[in-house]
Amino acid sequence: MSARAVAPARAEPAGVEPGVAARTLCTRCRKSLVRGRAFAQGGLRRCLGCTLRHPPLLRRSAVTALAVGSLLVAINQGTILASGVLPASLLWQIPLTYTVPFCVATWGALVNSRIE
């Protein structure tokens, strides 16, 4: 009788599907990365959720939104603000004026950091 040597089972990190290569995992949360939905942030592969919570990305988007949003508010609502009369419509127009550049800057960063 000959005994066959059985290779020991390879232990996978907690929460990782068996057989998933390390290069296809988010380096922060260890979730499987779907093709086309992996992003390079700080030299590491990340999922969309971790990328959207990456502090440098949020900081750059916020600075862009502050600069561009302030310029747009001055152009679009400058005369209204200078008159001293503040209509209720400005309560949603001004925040939206800052939100749009934030979203555009974030989207641009995601598109440029996507790994195919």
N, C-alpha and C positions, 0 to 999 in steps of 0.2 A: 504494500500500500504506500502510495506517495502522498505526501501532504502538500497541498498547494498553499503558497504564501498569499495571503490576502492583504492588499494595501489598506492601511488604516483610513478611515473616513476623515476627510478634511473638515475641520470645524469652521463654520461660517460665522461671521460676527452676528450678534443678536439683531433680529429683524431683517436679515438679508436672506433672500431666496437662495436655496442651494444651487450651485453652479453659476452664479452671476459673477462675472469677472470684476475685480476691484476697480478697473478703469471705467466701469459703467455705473459707478455709484457716486452720489453726491458726497463730497468730502466733508460736508457739515452735518447733514442729517442721515446719511447712509442710505437714502432711498434710491431705487433703481432709476437711472436716467433714460428717458425715452428719446429715441433718435430725433434730432431737431429741437429738442427742448432742454438741451444742456448748455450751460453758459460758463465762460471762463472769467472768473473774478479773482483778482489777486494771484493769478497763476494756478488756481484751483478750479476743478469742475464742480459746478453747483446746479441744483434744480431751480426751477422758476421761483418757487417760494423763498428759498434761501437767497437767491440773487436779488429779489425785491426787498429783502431785509438787510442787504449789505450796506453798512453805514457810509462808505465813501460814495456809493452810487446815489444814495438818498441825499447826501450833503451836496453833491454836484447839481443834482436836479433842483434842490431847494434854492441854491444860490442863483441858478439860471432863472427859476420862476420869480425870485425876488427882483432881479434886474429887469427882465423882460416884462413882467407883470406891472412893475412900477411905471415903466415907460408907457405901456399900453393904457394904464389908468390915467396917466397925465394927458395922453393924447385924446382918449375917448371921453373921459368924464372930467377933464380939467376945468372947463368953464363952469360946470355945475358945482364942483367942489369949491371953486374960487368965489362963487356967488354966495356961498354960505347956506344955501337951501339944500337939504339932503332928502330927496324923495326915497320912498320905501324900496323902489326898484333897485337902488344901489346896494341894498343889503344882500342881494344875490348876484348882481352884476360884477361887483368888485372881487368877491372871492372866486367867482368863475374866471375872471381875468387872470388870476394867479394860478388857478388849477390847470388851465390849458397848457401853459408853458411847462409846468411841472410834468404833466403827462407826456408831452412831446419829448422833453429831454430824457425822461425815463425810458420811453419807447426807443429812442435813438440809441441809448446805451445798451438796451437789450438786444437790438438788432445787430449792433456792432460786436457784441461779445458772444453771440450765439455760436455754438460748435455744431457743425453738421455731422 
